[in-house]
Amino acid sequence: MSVVIGPRGTSLPSLTSRPRSRTLLLALLALLPLAVALGSAPVARASSGQRSIMMDDNLLLYSGNATRYSTLESMKSLGVSTVRVTLLWSVVAHGTKNP
């Protein structure tokens, strides 16, 4: 691209740069429908029957009652609908044989 020096020493693009500008403008106009299509994509909706499941055996089973209560309250405030625990028979029924 050649440069023409304008008044007060400012540089002005020459007339030979116009085809590049026109090409760039046409490329942008060609991409405009794609940008509009991508911008108007439908919003994904979550399932109304989706469950929120959380598991933390250490806090729910192997800590004290205060910790258990606090953990359950925290889970509730987060919107947890199901709590999963792995309950070992040997932990629950001390001194008994496995069923």
ChimeraX commands (.cxc) that place a marker at each C-alpha (Angstrom):
marker #1 position 0.00,0.00,0.00 radius 0.5
marker #1 position 1.39,3.37,-0.91 radius 0.5
marker #1 position 0.98,6.40,1.29 radius 0.5
marker #1 position 0.29,9.95,0.21 radius 0.5
marker #1 position 1.38,12.79,2.46 radius 0.5
marker #1 position -1.53,15.14,3.04 radius 0.5
marker #1 position -1.78,18.62,4.44 radius 0.5
marker #1 position 0.14,19.34,7.65 radius 0.5
marker #1 position 2.28,16.21,7.14 radius 0.5
marker #1 position -0.50,13.69,7.81 radius 0.5
marker #1 position -0.43,10.49,5.83 radius 0.5
marker #1 position -3.46,9.51,3.79 radius 0.5
marker #1 position -4.08,6.12,2.20 radius 0.5
marker #1 position -3.82,6.25,-1.54 radius 0.5
marker #1 position -6.61,5.32,-3.89 radius 0.5
marker #1 position -5.00,1.89,-4.41 radius 0.5
marker #1 position -6.08,0.87,-0.88 radius 0.5
marker #1 position -9.78,1.18,-1.72 radius 0.5
marker #1 position -10.10,-2.27,-3.35 radius 0.5
marker #1 position -8.82,-3.84,-0.11 radius 0.5
marker #1 position -11.36,-1.86,1.89 radius 0.5
marker #1 position -14.10,-2.94,-0.47 radius 0.5
marker #1 position -13.01,-6.59,-0.20 radius 0.5
marker #1 position -12.93,-6.38,3.58 radius 0.5
marker #1 position -16.38,-4.78,3.63 radius 0.5
marker #1 position -17.79,-7.52,1.37 radius 0.5
marker #1 position -16.24,-10.23,3.57 radius 0.5
marker #1 position -17.78,-8.69,6.68 radius 0.5
marker #1 position -21.16,-8.41,4.98 radius 0.5
marker #1 position -20.94,-12.06,3.94 radius 0.5
marker #1 position -20.27,-13.08,7.55 radius 0.5
marker #1 position -23.11,-10.98,8.95 radius 0.5
marker #1 position -25.87,-13.62,8.43 radius 0.5
marker #1 position -23.71,-16.21,10.19 radius 0.5
marker #1 position -23.18,-13.89,13.15 radius 0.5
marker #1 position -26.91,-13.19,13.35 radius 0.5
marker #1 position -27.72,-16.92,13.19 radius 0.5
marker #1 position -25.26,-17.75,15.95 radius 0.5
marker #1 position -26.45,-14.87,18.10 radius 0.5
marker #1 position -30.06,-15.94,17.89 radius 0.5
marker #1 position -29.57,-19.57,18.95 radius 0.5
marker #1 position -32.32,-20.81,21.29 radius 0.5
marker #1 position -31.62,-20.95,25.00 radius 0.5
marker #1 position -31.17,-24.44,26.44 radius 0.5
marker #1 position -33.74,-25.22,29.12 radius 0.5
marker #1 position -32.97,-27.44,32.09 radius 0.5
marker #1 position -35.22,-30.35,32.90 radius 0.5
marker #1 position -37.82,-29.57,35.55 radius 0.5
marker #1 position -37.39,-33.10,36.94 radius 0.5
marker #1 position -33.61,-32.89,37.25 radius 0.5
marker #1 position -32.25,-34.10,40.60 radius 0.5
marker #1 position -29.32,-32.59,42.44 radius 0.5
marker #1 position -27.36,-35.33,44.21 radius 0.5
marker #1 position -24.51,-34.81,46.68 radius 0.5
marker #1 position -22.32,-37.25,48.60 radius 0.5
marker #1 position -19.84,-36.64,51.43 radius 0.5
marker #1 position -19.41,-39.67,53.66 radius 0.5
marker #1 position -16.72,-38.08,55.81 radius 0.5
marker #1 position -18.91,-35.16,56.87 radius 0.5
marker #1 position -22.18,-37.08,57.06 radius 0.5
marker #1 position -21.08,-40.33,58.73 radius 0.5
marker #1 position -17.69,-40.01,60.35 radius 0.5
marker #1 position -17.93,-36.57,61.96 radius 0.5
marker #1 position -20.01,-35.48,64.93 radius 0.5
marker #1 position -23.69,-34.57,64.99 radius 0.5
marker #1 position -23.01,-30.83,64.74 radius 0.5
marker #1 position -20.92,-31.33,61.59 radius 0.5
marker #1 position -23.56,-33.64,60.11 radius 0.5
marker #1 position -26.32,-31.12,60.77 radius 0.5
marker #1 position -24.27,-28.24,59.35 radius 0.5
marker #1 position -23.41,-30.26,56.23 radius 0.5
marker #1 position -27.05,-31.18,55.62 radius 0.5
marker #1 position -28.09,-27.53,56.04 radius 0.5
marker #1 position -25.40,-26.45,53.56 radius 0.5
marker #1 position -26.57,-29.07,51.07 radius 0.5
marker #1 position -30.16,-27.93,51.50 radius 0.5
marker #1 position -29.22,-24.29,50.89 radius 0.5
marker #1 position -27.45,-25.35,47.67 radius 0.5
marker #1 position -30.65,-26.99,46.43 radius 0.5
marker #1 position -29.60,-30.61,46.86 radius 0.5
marker #1 position -32.62,-32.87,46.49 radius 0.5
marker #1 position -30.94,-36.25,47.17 radius 0.5
marker #1 position -28.11,-37.22,49.52 radius 0.5
marker #1 position -26.17,-40.41,48.84 radius 0.5
marker #1 position -24.09,-42.15,51.52 radius 0.5
marker #1 position -22.11,-45.38,51.58 radius 0.5
marker #1 position -23.00,-46.99,54.86 radius 0.5
marker #1 position -20.73,-49.84,55.88 radius 0.5
marker #1 position -22.36,-52.48,58.08 radius 0.5
marker #1 position -19.21,-52.80,60.19 radius 0.5
marker #1 position -19.40,-49.11,61.07 radius 0.5
marker #1 position -23.09,-49.16,62.01 radius 0.5
marker #1 position -23.36,-52.46,63.86 radius 0.5
marker #1 position -20.19,-52.83,65.92 radius 0.5
marker #1 position -19.41,-56.37,67.05 radius 0.5
marker #1 position -21.91,-58.10,64.73 radius 0.5
marker #1 position -21.29,-60.33,61.76 radius 0.5
marker #1 position -22.12,-59.26,58.24 radius 0.5
marker #1 position -25.70,-60.22,57.38 radius 0.5
marker link #1:1,2 radius 0.2
marker link #1:2,3 radius 0.2
marker link #1:3,4 radius 0.2
marker link #1:4,5 radius 0.2
marker link #1:5,6 radius 0.2
marker link #1:6,7 radius 0.2
marker link #1:7,8 radius 0.2
marker link #1:8,9 radius 0.2
marker link #1:9,10 radius 0.2
marker link #1:10,11 radius 0.2
marker link #1:11,12 radius 0.2
marker link #1:12,13 radius 0.2
marker link #1:13,14 radius 0.2
marker link #1:14,15 radius 0.2
marker link #1:15,16 radius 0.2
marker link #1:16,17 radius 0.2
marker link #1:17,18 radius 0.2
marker link #1:18,19 radius 0.2
marker link #1:19,20 radius 0.2
marker link #1:20,21 radius 0.2
marker link #1:21,22 radius 0.2
marker link #1:22,23 radius 0.2
marker link #1:23,24 radius 0.2
marker link #1:24,25 radius 0.2
marker link #1:25,26 radius 0.2
marker link #1:26,27 radius 0.2
marker link #1:27,28 radius 0.2
marker link #1:28,29 radius 0.2
marker link #1:29,30 radius 0.2
marker link #1:30,31 radius 0.2
marker link #1:31,32 radius 0.2
marker link #1:32,33 radius 0.2
marker link #1:33,34 radius 0.2
marker link #1:34,35 radius 0.2
marker link #1:35,36 radius 0.2
marker link #1:36,37 radius 0.2
marker link #1:37,38 radius 0.2
marker link #1:38,39 radius 0.2
marker link #1:39,40 radius 0.2
marker link #1:40,41 radius 0.2
marker link #1:41,42 radius 0.2
marker link #1:42,43 radius 0.2
marker link #1:43,44 radius 0.2
marker link #1:44,45 radius 0.2
marker link #1:45,46 radius 0.2
marker link #1:46,47 radius 0.2
marker link #1:47,48 radius 0.2
marker link #1:48,49 radius 0.2
marker link #1:49,50 radius 0.2
marker link #1:50,51 radius 0.2
marker link #1:51,52 radius 0.2
marker link #1:52,53 radius 0.2
marker link #1:53,54 radius 0.2
marker link #1:54,55 radius 0.2
marker link #1:55,56 radius 0.2
marker link #1:56,57 radius 0.2
marker link #1:57,58 radius 0.2
marker link #1:58,59 radius 0.2
marker link #1:59,60 radius 0.2
marker link #1:60,61 radius 0.2
marker link #1:61,62 radius 0.2
marker link #1:62,63 radius 0.2
marker link #1:63,64 radius 0.2
marker link #1:64,65 radius 0.2
marker link #1:65,66 radius 0.2
marker link #1:66,67 radius 0.2
marker link #1:67,68 radius 0.2
marker link #1:68,69 radius 0.2
marker link #1:69,70 radius 0.2
marker link #1:70,71 radius 0.2
marker link #1:71,72 radius 0.2
marker link #1:72,73 radius 0.2
marker link #1:73,74 radius 0.2
marker link #1:74,75 radius 0.2
marker link #1:75,76 radius 0.2
marker link #1:76,77 radius 0.2
marker link #1:77,78 radius 0.2
marker link #1:78,79 radius 0.2
marker link #1:79,80 radius 0.2
marker link #1:80,81 radius 0.2
marker link #1:81,82 radius 0.2
marker link #1:82,83 radius 0.2
marker link #1:83,84 radius 0.2
marker link #1:84,85 radius 0.2
marker link #1:85,86 radius 0.2
marker link #1:86,87 radius 0.2
marker link #1:87,88 radius 0.2
marker link #1:88,89 radius 0.2
marker link #1:89,90 radius 0.2
marker link #1:90,91 radius 0.2
marker link #1:91,92 radius 0.2
marker link #1:92,93 radius 0.2
marker link #1:93,94 radius 0.2
marker link #1:94,95 radius 0.2
marker link #1:95,96 radius 0.2
marker link #1:96,97 radius 0.2
marker link #1:97,98 radius 0.2
marker link #1:98,99 radius 0.2
view
